[in-house]
Amino acid sequence: MKEQKQDPRRSTRDFWLCLLIPLVPFVGLLIFLFTAIPRAVFPYSLVVAGAGLVVGGVVGLFTGVRGPDWPIYALIFAGLAVLLLLSPPWQGLALAIVPASACGYGVGKEIAIFRVQRRHPVAPVKV
C-alpha cells in the first residue's frame, strides 16, 4: 500500500475553516453589542470583548490540545467578579466576558491543534 503524504495547503485551509467556528460567534457578539447597547458604552464593550478574546486565546493556547479545562472557567469567573465590582459602565458588560472568553479559548485551542499537526503530520487514511 502506498503511503500518502499530507498536503500542507489542505492543512492550512482546514485550520482557517476550523478557526471560523469560534470567530463567527464572536462577530455575532460584536454585532449584538453594536446594535443593543448605547453608543456611549460601545468603547467599553469593545475593551471587554477584546480582552476576553485575547486572554481566552492565551489560555487556550497554553493549555494545549489536551490540557485542563479549569483555567478557562477560572478566567471567566474572575472576569465576571472584576466587572461586577467596577463602576456602572463596566457592570452592565459583565456578561459579555463569557462568550468573548469562550470564543478566545476556542481560537487558542485551534491554534494549539494546528501547531501540533504541523510538528507531527498524520497521513490521511484510506478506508
Backbone as CSV, one residue per row, in Angstrom:
resi,resn,N_x,N_y,N_z,CA_x,CA_y,CA_z,C_x,C_y,C_z
1,MET,0.830,-1.172,0.000,0.000,0.000,0.000,0.884,1.248,0.000
2,LYS,0.508,2.232,-0.797,1.277,3.467,-0.846,1.034,4.311,0.398
3,GLU,2.099,4.966,0.813,1.960,5.867,1.952,1.601,7.248,1.418
4,GLN,0.544,7.823,1.932,0.104,9.130,1.465,0.712,10.223,2.323
5,LYS,1.100,11.315,1.668,1.642,12.453,2.401,0.554,13.509,2.541
6,GLN,0.620,14.194,3.648,-0.372,15.239,3.905,0.000,16.497,3.135
7,ASP,-0.972,17.082,2.501,-0.765,18.302,1.740,-0.774,19.492,2.700
8,PRO,0.311,20.289,2.757,0.322,21.423,3.696,-0.730,22.478,3.373
9,ARG,-1.094,22.604,2.096,-2.124,23.578,1.735,-3.476,23.165,2.298
10,ARG,-3.748,21.865,2.262,-5.012,21.385,2.804,-5.050,21.572,4.313
11,SER,-3.929,21.326,4.955,-3.843,21.514,6.400,-4.086,22.974,6.776
12,THR,-3.518,23.886,6.017,-3.705,25.308,6.287,-5.140,25.722,6.031
13,ARG,-5.744,25.204,4.965,-7.147,25.524,4.665,-8.055,24.996,5.767
14,ASP,-7.793,23.777,6.213,-8.595,23.208,7.297,-8.448,24.024,8.573
15,PHE,-7.235,24.526,8.831,-7.012,25.362,10.011,-7.866,26.618,9.955
16,TRP,-7.885,27.284,8.801,-8.663,28.517,8.693,-10.160,28.243,8.786
17,LEU,-10.591,27.118,8.241,-12.007,26.775,8.368,-12.374,26.467,9.816
18,CYS,-11.500,25.752,10.518,-11.764,25.448,11.933,-11.677,26.700,12.801
19,LEU,-10.878,27.660,12.379,-10.761,28.908,13.132,-12.028,29.748,12.998
20,LEU,-12.757,29.547,11.909,-14.014,30.281,11.722,-15.083,29.857,12.728
21,ILE,-14.993,28.623,13.218,-16.015,28.124,14.137,-16.125,29.003,15.385
22,PRO,-15.029,29.349,16.086,-15.188,30.247,17.235,-15.266,31.726,16.851
23,LEU,-14.769,32.092,15.671,-14.769,33.511,15.319,-16.127,34.013,14.830
24,VAL,-16.926,33.157,14.232,-18.262,33.580,13.767,-19.150,33.987,14.947
25,PRO,-19.196,33.207,16.044,-19.974,33.689,17.193,-19.403,34.973,17.800
26,PHE,-18.088,35.158,17.723,-17.505,36.391,18.249,-17.955,37.592,17.418
27,VAL,-17.987,37.435,16.119,-18.500,38.517,15.260,-19.973,38.762,15.563
28,GLY,-20.725,37.706,15.805,-22.128,37.857,16.211,-22.254,38.618,17.517
29,LEU,-21.347,38.345,18.461,-21.343,39.085,19.726,-21.067,40.563,19.482
30,LEU,-20.111,40.869,18.624,-19.808,42.277,18.326,-20.997,42.968,17.663
31,ILE,-21.668,42.283,16.753,-22.849,42.866,16.103,-23.952,43.100,17.129
32,PHE,-24.139,42.132,18.024,-25.142,42.297,19.074,-24.797,43.486,19.975
33,LEU,-23.544,43.599,20.374,-23.144,44.718,21.233,-23.321,46.049,20.517
34,PHE,-23.010,46.077,19.228,-23.130,47.315,18.473,-24.585,47.759,18.332
35,THR,-25.480,46.797,18.206,-26.880,47.157,17.993,-27.684,47.275,19.285
36,ALA,-27.252,46.637,20.367,-28.081,46.568,21.568,-27.699,47.555,22.662
37,ILE,-26.500,48.102,22.621,-26.092,48.988,23.716,-25.977,50.414,23.215
38,PRO,-26.055,51.375,24.129,-25.913,52.780,23.719,-24.510,53.065,23.169
39,ARG,-24.444,54.035,22.292,-23.168,54.386,21.643,-22.108,54.835,22.652
40,ALA,-22.503,55.419,23.755,-21.530,55.899,24.740,-20.807,54.741,25.439
41,VAL,-21.436,53.585,25.486,-20.857,52.427,26.177,-20.117,51.502,25.210
42,PHE,-20.245,51.735,23.910,-19.645,50.834,22.927,-18.130,50.694,23.074
43,PRO,-17.353,51.762,23.315,-15.901,51.564,23.503,-15.579,50.645,24.679
44,TYR,-16.350,50.741,25.754,-16.141,49.856,26.901,-16.414,48.403,26.519
45,SER,-17.464,48.197,25.719,-17.781,46.827,25.313,-16.708,46.256,24.394
46,LEU,-16.107,47.090,23.552,-15.005,46.619,22.719,-13.807,46.205,23.568
47,VAL,-13.539,46.955,24.640,-12.436,46.596,25.537,-12.718,45.260,26.211
48,VAL,-13.941,45.083,26.697,-14.302,43.825,27.372,-14.237,42.658,26.397
49,ALA,-14.799,42.818,25.200,-14.790,41.734,24.220,-13.372,41.430,23.739
50,GLY,-12.591,42.456,23.492,-11.205,42.244,23.054,-10.353,41.591,24.122
51,ALA,-10.511,42.044,25.360,-9.744,41.435,26.458,-10.151,39.985,26.658
52,GLY,-11.442,39.697,26.582,-11.900,38.310,26.710,-11.355,37.431,25.601
53,LEU,-11.335,37.947,24.369,-10.823,37.183,23.239,-9.329,36.916,23.391
54,VAL,-8.569,37.934,23.746,-7.113,37.778,23.855,-6.739,36.871,25.026
55,VAL,-7.290,37.139,26.190,-6.926,36.343,27.368,-7.437,34.910,27.225
56,GLY,-8.635,34.729,26.707,-9.137,33.380,26.461,-8.293,32.641,25.435
57,GLY,-7.827,33.357,24.412,-6.945,32.753,23.414,-5.613,32.323,23.991
58,VAL,-5.065,33.146,24.868,-3.797,32.786,25.517,-3.979,31.555,26.403
59,VAL,-5.081,31.501,27.142,-5.348,30.332,27.987,-5.518,29.086,27.123
60,GLY,-6.252,29.190,26.028,-6.444,28.051,25.134,-5.153,27.600,24.484
61,LEU,-4.297,28.552,24.143,-3.026,28.221,23.521,-2.085,27.537,24.503
62,PHE,-2.044,28.038,25.745,-1.114,27.473,26.720,-1.602,26.176,27.350
63,THR,-2.912,25.968,27.416,-3.373,24.688,27.946,-3.206,23.593,26.912
64,GLY,-3.098,23.961,25.648,-2.796,22.997,24.605,-3.971,22.145,24.199
65,VAL,-3.648,21.102,23.483,-4.681,20.248,22.913,-5.382,19.430,23.988
66,ARG,-4.623,18.867,24.905,-5.209,18.003,25.924,-5.089,18.575,27.321
67,GLY,-4.904,19.865,27.409,-4.730,20.486,28.716,-5.999,20.515,29.536
68,PRO,-5.885,20.946,30.775,-7.074,21.008,31.636,-8.014,22.124,31.191
69,ASP,-9.290,21.959,31.492,-10.286,22.960,31.121,-10.573,23.957,32.240
70,TRP,-10.106,23.689,33.449,-10.450,24.565,34.568,-9.878,25.977,34.439
71,PRO,-8.736,26.238,33.739,-8.267,27.629,33.654,-9.247,28.572,32.956
72,ILE,-9.974,28.088,31.944,-10.918,28.988,31.273,-12.100,29.300,32.174
73,TYR,-12.520,28.311,32.979,-13.608,28.577,33.916,-13.170,29.573,34.979
74,ALA,-11.952,29.421,35.465,-11.416,30.372,36.447,-11.313,31.766,35.843
75,LEU,-10.887,31.843,34.594,-10.785,33.136,33.915,-12.153,33.785,33.777
76,ILE,-13.151,33.009,33.383,-14.492,33.575,33.198,-15.061,34.061,34.523
77,PHE,-14.933,33.263,35.576,-15.457,33.684,36.881,-14.693,34.888,37.424
78,ALA,-13.381,34.937,37.223,-12.599,36.094,37.669,-13.000,37.347,36.891
79,GLY,-13.191,37.205,35.581,-13.625,38.347,34.772,-14.996,38.851,35.183
80,LEU,-15.915,37.925,35.451,-17.242,38.320,35.929,-17.148,39.058,37.257
81,ALA,-16.355,38.528,38.181,-16.231,39.144,39.503,-15.640,40.542,39.398
82,VAL,-14.601,40.696,38.604,-13.962,42.012,38.475,-14.924,43.012,37.844
83,LEU,-15.595,42.615,36.778,-16.509,43.542,36.110,-17.717,43.889,36.977
84,LEU,-18.189,42.951,37.773,-19.322,43.257,38.652,-18.929,44.174,39.803
85,LEU,-17.659,44.197,40.161,-17.201,45.070,41.242,-16.841,46.473,40.767
86,LEU,-16.751,46.689,39.468,-16.385,48.006,38.938,-17.606,48.909,38.839
87,SER,-17.361,50.131,38.390,-18.423,51.139,38.284,-19.430,50.782,37.180
88,PRO,-20.573,51.476,37.130,-21.691,51.120,36.245,-21.408,50.886,34.756
89,PRO,-20.573,51.605,34.050,-20.461,51.217,32.630,-19.897,49.805,32.464
90,TRP,-19.042,49.405,33.387,-18.424,48.078,33.300,-19.349,46.988,33.845
91,GLN,-20.139,47.320,34.864,-21.034,46.325,35.457,-22.037,45.786,34.448
92,GLY,-22.547,46.648,33.602,-23.530,46.228,32.610,-22.951,45.316,31.536
93,LEU,-21.627,45.302,31.415,-20.979,44.475,30.394,-20.390,43.190,30.964
94,ALA,-20.742,42.872,32.196,-20.129,41.708,32.856,-20.420,40.412,32.105
95,LEU,-21.614,40.256,31.596,-21.944,39.001,30.915,-21.321,38.894,29.528
96,ALA,-20.826,39.992,28.971,-20.183,39.939,27.656,-18.836,39.229,27.719
97,ILE,-18.248,39.133,28.913,-16.950,38.480,29.043,-17.070,36.973,28.832
98,VAL,-18.232,36.403,29.084,-18.397,34.942,28.979,-18.257,34.464,27.531
99,PRO,-19.061,34.948,26.574,-18.875,34.454,25.206,-17.564,34.912,24.583
100,ALA,-17.077,36.098,24.955,-15.812,36.570,24.397,-14.663,35.668,24.837
101,SER,-14.634,35.296,26.107,-13.579,34.401,26.603,-13.713,33.009,25.999
102,ALA,-14.930,32.531,25.850,-15.138,31.207,25.260,-14.687,31.179,23.800
103,CYS,-14.987,32.222,23.061,-14.538,32.287,21.665,-13.020,32.365,21.589
104,GLY,-12.422,33.159,22.462,-10.962,33.242,22.501,-10.326,31.907,22.854
105,TYR,-10.941,31.193,23.785,-10.447,29.873,24.174,-10.508,28.910,22.986
106,GLY,-11.590,28.973,22.230,-11.706,28.130,21.037,-10.651,28.461,19.994
107,VAL,-10.380,29.742,19.810,-9.338,30.164,18.863,-7.975,29.662,19.333
108,GLY,-7.683,29.809,20.619,-6.407,29.341,21.157,-6.241,27.836,21.012
109,LYS,-7.304,27.088,21.263,-7.248,25.626,21.103,-7.006,25.244,19.643
110,GLU,-7.654,25.931,18.703,-7.449,25.627,17.282,-6.010,25.926,16.868
111,ILE,-5.442,26.998,17.379,-4.041,27.300,17.073,-3.128,26.237,17.671
112,ALA,-3.421,25.782,18.878,-2.614,24.724,19.502,-2.709,23.429,18.699
113,ILE,-3.898,23.082,18.232,-4.072,21.876,17.413,-3.283,22.007,16.112
114,PHE,-3.342,23.177,15.488,-2.611,23.408,14.239,-1.108,23.276,14.457
115,ARG,-0.607,23.800,15.569,0.833,23.694,15.855,1.254,22.240,16.027
116,VAL,0.429,21.450,16.698,0.758,20.034,16.886,0.721,19.298,15.551
117,GLN,-0.262,19.598,14.717,-0.359,18.942,13.420,0.806,19.309,12.506
118,ARG,1.326,20.514,12.632,2.474,20.922,11.814,3.735,20.176,12.228
119,ARG,3.873,19.913,13.529,5.054,19.198,14.027,4.986,17.719,13.740
120,HIS,3.807,17.134,13.927,3.616,15.693,13.749,2.518,15.445,12.744
121,PRO,2.832,15.561,11.447,1.779,15.373,10.456,1.287,13.926,10.442
122,VAL,-0.002,13.800,10.290,-0.646,12.492,10.223,-1.158,12.310,8.801
123,ALA,-0.740,11.213,8.172,-1.168,10.959,6.797,-2.638,10.570,6.776
124,PRO,-3.376,11.010,5.781,-4.780,10.606,5.688,-4.885,9.105,5.475
125,VAL,-5.906,8.517,6.028,-6.109,7.077,5.940,-7.212,6.805,4.925
126,LYS,-6.934,5.877,4.040,-7.939,5.482,3.048,-8.711,4.304,3.602
127,VAL,-10.018,4.441,3.634,-10.856,3.375,4.192,-11.475,2.588,3.085
